[in-house]
């Protein structure tokens, strides 16, 4: 842990960049399932953005493990501190798991995962229709779970920023 009151600059930049990317991914994912017309273009955004999130979360985790996080205010109830810790690790887990499941799903379906035109990442799963169906369902369920956890995270952040005004929200918004 750290005794600082704010996250370091890299943590803040990654947090907000990934928040924007994850919101975009959630809306792109829902749009892909509802529009056959826009699906190919959205898929061309969805795949590289998902892999970018996967790479960024690795950097973010390394930064968090190296620099720690600011402590919660002393008056924070234990259950809230445990909920915060648990929800953050669930978010990290989902930010790793969802792109890997999506990559595996595409691989199991026999389709490439395209980063940019002419460059695909290698498959991580064998072509298998049953595995594809399982991973497709898992990808969707995990995405909805991510949406729910993000809403909880956002709600807690706004509660700290607007109601408690205890410095928790500002620790990710600005530096000293």
C-alpha positions as CSV (number, residue, x, y, z in Angstrom):
1,X,0.0,0.0,0.0
2,X,1.0,3.6,-0.3
3,X,0.6,6.5,2.0
4,X,-0.3,8.9,-0.8
5,X,-3.7,10.4,-1.1
6,X,-3.9,10.1,-4.9
7,X,-3.3,7.5,-7.6
8,X,-0.2,8.1,-9.7
9,X,-0.5,9.7,-13.1
10,X,-0.2,6.4,-15.0
11,X,-2.9,4.8,-12.9
12,X,-5.3,7.8,-13.5
13,X,-4.6,7.9,-17.3
14,X,-5.1,4.2,-17.6
15,X,-8.3,4.3,-15.5
16,X,-10.0,6.9,-17.6
17,X,-8.8,5.6,-20.9
18,X,-10.0,2.1,-20.0
19,X,-13.3,3.4,-18.7
20,X,-13.9,5.1,-22.0
21,X,-12.8,1.9,-23.9
22,X,-15.0,-0.4,-21.8
23,X,-18.1,1.8,-22.2
24,X,-17.5,1.9,-25.9
25,X,-17.0,-1.9,-25.9
26,X,-20.2,-2.5,-24.0
27,X,-22.2,-0.4,-26.5
28,X,-20.4,-1.8,-29.5
29,X,-21.1,-5.4,-28.2
30,X,-24.8,-4.7,-27.8
31,X,-25.0,-3.0,-31.2
32,X,-23.3,-6.0,-32.8
33,X,-26.0,-8.3,-31.6
34,X,-28.8,-6.1,-32.9
35,X,-27.6,-4.9,-36.3
36,X,-26.6,-7.2,-39.1
37,X,-25.8,-4.1,-41.2
38,X,-23.3,-2.6,-38.8
39,X,-22.0,-5.9,-37.4
40,X,-18.9,-6.2,-39.7
41,X,-17.7,-2.6,-39.0
42,X,-18.4,-2.9,-35.3
43,X,-16.6,-6.2,-35.2
44,X,-13.6,-4.5,-36.8
45,X,-13.6,-2.0,-33.8
46,X,-14.5,-4.6,-31.2
47,X,-11.7,-7.0,-31.7
48,X,-8.6,-4.7,-31.6
49,X,-10.2,-2.6,-28.8
50,X,-10.7,-5.8,-26.7
51,X,-7.1,-6.8,-27.2
52,X,-6.0,-3.3,-26.4
53,X,-8.0,-3.5,-23.1
54,X,-6.3,-6.8,-22.4
55,X,-2.8,-5.3,-22.9
56,X,-3.7,-2.2,-20.9
57,X,-5.1,-4.1,-17.9
58,X,-1.8,-6.0,-17.7
59,X,0.1,-2.6,-17.5
60,X,-2.5,-1.3,-15.1
61,X,-2.1,-4.3,-12.8
62,X,1.7,-4.1,-12.9
63,X,1.4,-0.4,-12.0
64,X,-1.1,-1.1,-9.2
65,X,1.1,-3.8,-7.7
66,X,4.2,-1.6,-7.9
67,X,2.7,1.6,-6.6
68,X,-0.2,0.5,-4.5
69,X,-3.4,2.4,-4.0
70,X,-4.2,5.3,-1.7
71,X,-5.8,4.1,1.6
72,X,-9.5,4.6,2.1
73,X,-10.4,7.2,4.8
74,X,-10.1,5.8,8.3
75,X,-13.9,6.2,8.9
76,X,-14.7,3.9,6.0
77,X,-16.8,0.9,7.4
78,X,-15.1,-2.4,7.0
79,X,-17.8,-3.8,4.8
80,X,-17.3,-0.9,2.4
81,X,-13.6,-1.4,2.3
82,X,-14.1,-5.1,1.6
83,X,-16.7,-4.4,-1.1
84,X,-14.3,-1.9,-2.7
85,X,-11.4,-4.3,-2.7
86,X,-13.6,-7.2,-4.0
87,X,-15.2,-5.1,-6.7
88,X,-11.9,-3.8,-7.9
89,X,-10.5,-7.3,-8.2
90,X,-13.7,-8.5,-10.0
91,X,-13.3,-5.6,-12.4
92,X,-9.6,-6.6,-13.1
93,X,-10.6,-10.2,-13.5
94,X,-13.4,-9.4,-16.0
95,X,-11.1,-7.0,-17.9
96,X,-8.7,-10.0,-18.4
97,X,-11.3,-12.7,-18.8
98,X,-13.7,-11.1,-21.3
99,X,-11.1,-10.4,-24.0
100,X,-9.6,-13.9,-23.6
101,X,-13.0,-15.5,-23.8
102,X,-13.8,-13.4,-26.9
103,X,-10.5,-14.3,-28.5
104,X,-11.1,-18.0,-27.7
105,X,-14.6,-17.7,-29.1
106,X,-13.4,-16.4,-32.4
107,X,-10.7,-19.0,-32.5
108,X,-13.1,-21.8,-31.8
109,X,-15.4,-20.5,-34.5
110,X,-12.6,-20.7,-37.0
111,X,-12.5,-16.9,-37.5
112,X,-9.4,-14.7,-37.2
113,X,-9.0,-12.0,-34.6
114,X,-7.9,-9.0,-36.6
115,X,-5.9,-6.2,-35.0
116,X,-5.5,-4.3,-38.2
117,X,-6.1,-5.1,-41.9
118,X,-3.5,-7.8,-42.8
119,X,-2.5,-8.6,-39.2
120,X,-4.3,-11.2,-37.2
121,X,-3.4,-12.6,-33.8
122,X,-2.9,-16.4,-33.6
123,X,-5.8,-18.5,-32.4
124,X,-5.8,-19.6,-28.8
125,X,-8.4,-22.4,-29.0
126,X,-9.0,-25.2,-31.5
127,X,-11.9,-24.9,-34.0
128,X,-14.8,-26.6,-32.2
129,X,-18.5,-25.6,-32.7
130,X,-19.4,-26.7,-29.2
131,X,-16.6,-24.8,-27.6
132,X,-17.6,-21.8,-29.7
133,X,-21.1,-21.9,-28.5
134,X,-20.0,-22.2,-24.9
135,X,-17.6,-19.3,-25.2
136,X,-20.1,-17.2,-27.0
137,X,-22.6,-17.5,-24.2
138,X,-19.8,-17.0,-21.6
139,X,-18.6,-13.8,-23.4
140,X,-22.1,-12.3,-23.3
141,X,-22.8,-13.3,-19.7
142,X,-19.5,-11.9,-18.6
143,X,-20.1,-8.7,-20.5
144,X,-23.4,-8.2,-18.7
145,X,-21.7,-8.9,-15.4
146,X,-19.1,-6.3,-16.3
147,X,-21.8,-3.8,-17.0
148,X,-23.4,-4.4,-13.6
149,X,-20.1,-4.2,-11.8
150,X,-19.2,-0.9,-13.7
151,X,-22.6,0.5,-12.7
152,X,-21.9,-0.4,-9.0
153,X,-18.4,1.1,-9.3
154,X,-19.7,4.3,-10.8
155,X,-22.4,4.6,-8.2
156,X,-20.0,4.1,-5.4
157,X,-17.6,6.7,-6.9
158,X,-20.3,9.3,-7.2
159,X,-21.5,8.6,-3.7
160,X,-18.0,9.3,-2.4
161,X,-17.6,12.3,-4.6
162,X,-21.0,14.0,-4.1
163,X,-22.3,12.7,-0.7
164,X,-19.4,11.6,1.4
165,X,-16.8,14.1,-0.1
166,X,-14.1,12.0,1.6
167,X,-11.4,12.3,-1.0
168,X,-11.9,8.8,-2.5
169,X,-13.3,10.2,-5.8
170,X,-10.7,12.9,-6.1
171,X,-7.9,10.4,-5.6
172,X,-8.6,9.2,-9.1
173,X,-9.6,12.5,-10.6
174,X,-6.6,14.7,-9.8
175,X,-3.2,14.7,-8.2
176,X,-2.1,16.7,-5.3
